[in-house]
């Protein structure tokens, strides 16, 4: 996806957070973007996403907002 973005003059924003076992941030070790995982549950109950994955997504959203603010100020 990053190569495709480059080919079409788009900007790819990767995840910048290193894996942190204490907080669970980026526990799956993805740096091209954010990944989340839930435990398999065949009961039909809604999926429960890991709290570290949710924190990773929140931090990524903050990163995107900061970049958008920098770009709009230029």
Backbone as a chain_set.jsonl record, in Angstrom:
{"seq": "XXXXXXXXXXXXXXXXXXXXXXXXXXXXXXXXXXXXXXXXXXXXXXXXXXXXXXXXXXXXXXXXXXXXXXXXXX", "coords": {"N": [[0.814, -1.194, 0.0], [1.97, 1.233, 0.716], [3.781, 1.657, -1.358], [2.012, 1.838, -3.507], [0.683, 4.168, -2.728], [2.781, 6.005, -3.009], [3.2, 5.884, -5.771], [0.98, 7.185, -6.692], [1.16, 9.775, -5.877], [0.4, 10.16, -3.221], [0.321, 10.407, 0.377], [1.65, 8.268, 2.731], [1.011, 7.298, 5.98], [2.629, 5.804, 8.441], [2.572, 3.626, 11.354], [4.125, 4.746, 14.286], [4.814, 3.823, 16.744], [6.745, 1.846, 18.908], [6.739, -1.647, 19.781], [5.288, -2.381, 22.911], [5.329, -4.167, 25.679], [4.336, -3.703, 28.217], [2.23, -1.787, 28.065], [0.808, -2.713, 25.93], [0.674, -1.438, 23.539], [0.966, -1.449, 20.07], [1.245, -4.252, 20.005], [1.21, -6.281, 18.165], [3.206, -5.704, 16.44], [3.191, -4.076, 14.067], [4.197, -1.801, 11.598], [3.551, -0.525, 9.273], [1.008, 0.272, 9.455], [-1.917, 0.223, 11.575], [-2.855, -2.623, 13.433], [-5.341, -4.865, 14.669], [-6.576, -7.359, 16.922], [-8.769, -9.949, 17.874], [-9.829, -12.417, 20.23], [-10.755, -15.659, 19.092], [-14.204, -16.369, 19.018], [-16.88, -18.308, 18.997], [-19.442, -17.998, 19.841], [-21.172, -16.09, 18.965], [-21.215, -13.676, 20.174], [-20.361, -10.167, 20.323], [-17.18, -9.176, 18.992], [-14.306, -8.783, 21.054], [-11.95, -6.449, 21.183], [-8.486, -6.263, 21.853], [-7.231, -4.259, 24.529], [-4.77, -2.943, 24.236], [-4.546, -2.862, 21.475], [-6.631, -1.133, 20.862], [-5.636, 1.161, 22.077], [-3.403, 1.552, 20.478], [-4.657, 2.199, 18.052], [-5.901, 4.586, 18.794], [-3.659, 6.236, 19.341], [-2.551, 6.275, 16.788], [-4.545, 7.629, 15.394], [-4.281, 10.129, 16.636], [-1.771, 10.769, 15.675], [-2.32, 11.042, 12.928], [-4.059, 13.252, 12.997], [-2.326, 15.248, 13.977], [-0.507, 15.392, 11.845], [-2.208, 16.219, 9.762], [-2.931, 18.737, 10.719], [-0.464, 20.041, 10.635], [-0.005, 20.021, 7.884], [-2.149, 21.513, 6.915], [-1.58, 23.98, 7.91], [0.505, 24.817, 6.44]], "CA": [[0.0, 0.0, 0.0], [2.835, 2.42, 0.751], [4.302, 1.836, -2.715], [0.888, 2.321, -4.3], [0.479, 5.572, -2.364], [3.864, 6.778, -3.627], [2.993, 5.929, -7.214], [-0.149, 8.063, -7.002], [1.419, 11.071, -5.225], [-0.283, 10.223, -1.932], [1.187, 10.31, 1.546], [1.353, 7.129, 3.604], [1.394, 7.554, 7.368], [2.801, 4.543, 9.156], [2.531, 3.659, 12.816], [5.47, 5.06, 14.762], [5.017, 3.317, 18.098], [7.431, 0.571, 19.081], [5.995, -2.601, 20.603], [5.459, -2.163, 24.338], [4.649, -5.263, 26.365], [3.673, -3.21, 29.429], [0.971, -1.105, 27.745], [0.123, -3.413, 24.854], [0.699, -0.633, 22.32], [1.58, -2.117, 18.916], [1.636, -5.587, 20.468], [1.335, -7.167, 17.007], [4.429, -5.329, 15.738], [2.939, -3.542, 12.733], [4.708, -0.443, 11.433], [2.971, 0.063, 8.069], [-0.303, 0.755, 9.854], [-2.374, -0.334, 12.848], [-3.575, -3.896, 13.36], [-6.028, -5.274, 15.884], [-6.896, -8.778, 16.944], [-9.651, -10.393, 18.955], [-9.793, -13.856, 20.45], [-11.866, -16.335, 18.412], [-15.366, -16.654, 19.86], [-17.92, -18.82, 18.105], [-20.736, -17.911, 20.521], [-21.999, -15.076, 18.336], [-21.072, -12.424, 20.92], [-19.51, -9.199, 19.624], [-15.735, -9.347, 19.195], [-13.675, -7.921, 22.047], [-10.613, -6.093, 20.721], [-7.529, -6.076, 22.932], [-7.117, -2.852, 24.944], [-3.55, -2.4, 23.635], [-4.848, -2.58, 20.071], [-7.448, 0.083, 20.854], [-4.737, 2.27, 22.393], [-2.598, 1.76, 19.269], [-5.509, 2.9, 17.084], [-6.082, 5.945, 19.29], [-2.399, 6.944, 19.118], [-2.423, 6.454, 15.34], [-5.465, 8.713, 15.057], [-3.654, 11.373, 17.08], [-0.671, 11.024, 14.736], [-2.93, 11.539, 11.694], [-4.565, 14.61, 13.257], [-1.171, 16.153, 14.06], [0.013, 15.578, 10.496], [-3.173, 17.021, 9.002], [-2.832, 20.118, 11.19], [0.782, 20.601, 10.097], [-0.155, 20.218, 6.439], [-3.111, 22.582, 6.63], [-0.968, 25.25, 8.311], [1.553, 25.186, 5.467]], "C": [[0.856, 1.257, 0.0], [3.412, 2.701, -0.636], [3.204, 2.381, -3.624], [0.612, 3.792, -4.0], [1.536, 6.449, -3.02], [3.653, 6.933, -5.127], [1.894, 6.899, -7.615], [-0.059, 9.4, -6.274], [0.626, 11.254, -3.94], [0.743, 10.109, -0.813], [0.722, 9.146, 2.406], [1.849, 7.471, 4.994], [1.436, 6.22, 8.092], [2.642, 4.737, 10.655], [3.95, 3.868, 13.329], [5.787, 4.456, 16.117], [5.707, 1.96, 18.098], [6.549, -0.35, 19.934], [6.313, -2.365, 22.074], [4.644, -3.211, 25.081], [3.886, -4.785, 27.595], [2.315, -2.592, 29.122], [0.155, -1.843, 26.691], [0.094, -2.645, 23.551], [1.514, -1.359, 21.254], [2.068, -3.518, 19.272], [1.816, -6.571, 19.324], [2.52, -6.801, 16.123], [4.235, -4.836, 14.317], [3.438, -2.104, 12.648], [4.187, 0.219, 10.167], [1.601, 0.671, 8.365], [-0.689, 0.082, 11.16], [-3.122, -1.632, 12.596], [-4.248, -4.155, 14.698], [-6.398, -6.74, 15.779], [-7.834, -9.063, 18.102], [-9.552, -11.904, 19.053], [-10.974, -14.503, 19.713], [-12.986, -16.678, 19.4], [-16.507, -17.057, 18.944], [-19.318, -18.731, 18.726], [-21.688, -16.922, 19.855], [-21.952, -13.745, 19.063], [-20.189, -11.464, 20.119], [-18.033, -9.427, 19.962], [-15.232, -8.342, 20.225], [-12.235, -7.664, 21.612], [-9.733, -5.82, 21.931], [-7.364, -4.591, 23.258], [-5.859, -2.191, 24.374], [-3.751, -2.051, 22.178], [-5.693, -1.31, 19.946], [-6.589, 1.313, 21.147], [-3.857, 2.588, 21.186], [-3.386, 2.551, 18.233], [-5.722, 4.351, 17.497], [-4.823, 6.781, 19.043], [-2.178, 7.219, 17.628], [-3.336, 7.592, 14.861], [-4.902, 10.066, 15.459], [-2.514, 11.766, 16.14], [-1.21, 11.602, 13.419], [-3.439, 12.973, 11.855], [-3.414, 15.606, 13.288], [-0.596, 16.428, 12.674], [-0.921, 16.46, 9.662], [-3.117, 18.485, 9.421], [-1.57, 20.783, 10.666], [0.635, 20.916, 8.614], [-1.115, 21.357, 6.12], [-2.564, 23.962, 7.013], [0.052, 25.729, 7.279], [1.005, 25.905, 4.263]], "O": [[0.506, 2.243, -0.648], [3.518, 3.859, -1.04], [3.448, 3.286, -4.422], [0.339, 4.574, -4.912], [1.22, 7.522, -3.532], [3.904, 8.001, -5.686], [1.872, 7.382, -8.747], [-1.067, 10.078, -6.075], [0.227, 12.37, -3.605], [1.897, 9.752, -1.048], [-0.452, 9.051, 2.764], [2.994, 7.891, 5.16], [0.405, 5.59, 8.325], [2.585, 5.861, 11.153], [4.881, 3.223, 12.847], [6.917, 4.567, 16.592], [5.305, 1.044, 17.381], [5.718, 0.12, 20.711], [7.472, -2.171, 22.441], [3.415, -3.15, 25.107], [2.891, -5.4, 27.978], [1.347, -2.842, 29.841], [-1.051, -1.624, 26.57], [-0.446, -3.13, 22.557], [2.622, -1.825, 21.518], [3.167, -3.919, 18.888], [2.495, -7.586, 19.482], [2.813, -7.509, 15.159], [5.042, -5.151, 13.444], [3.139, -1.285, 13.517], [4.364, 1.425, 9.999], [1.104, 1.495, 7.598], [0.147, -0.568, 11.786], [-3.921, -1.732, 11.665], [-3.768, -3.706, 15.739], [-6.517, -7.29, 14.684], [-7.703, -8.483, 19.18], [-9.23, -12.584, 18.078], [-12.075, -13.951, 19.711], [-12.733, -17.212, 20.481], [-17.036, -16.231, 18.2], [-20.268, -19.316, 18.205], [-22.883, -16.919, 20.15], [-22.579, -12.78, 18.626], [-19.359, -11.904, 19.323], [-17.691, -9.82, 21.077], [-15.677, -7.195, 20.26], [-11.397, -8.565, 21.669], [-10.175, -5.221, 22.912], [-7.357, -3.757, 22.352], [-5.879, -1.0, 24.063], [-3.199, -1.065, 21.687], [-5.49, -0.51, 19.033], [-6.781, 2.372, 20.55], [-3.593, 3.756, 20.901], [-2.851, 3.466, 17.607], [-5.723, 5.246, 16.652], [-4.92, 7.918, 18.582], [-1.673, 8.279, 17.259], [-2.942, 8.41, 14.03], [-5.025, 11.04, 14.717], [-2.317, 12.946, 15.846], [-0.631, 12.535, 12.862], [-3.271, 13.803, 10.961], [-3.504, 16.682, 12.698], [-0.238, 17.564, 12.361], [-0.463, 17.346, 8.941], [-3.242, 19.377, 8.582], [-1.594, 21.956, 10.293], [1.097, 21.956, 8.145], [-0.908, 22.087, 5.151], [-3.026, 24.984, 6.506], [0.416, 26.905, 7.253], [1.763, 26.275, 3.366]]}, "num_chains": 1, "name": "protein.A"}
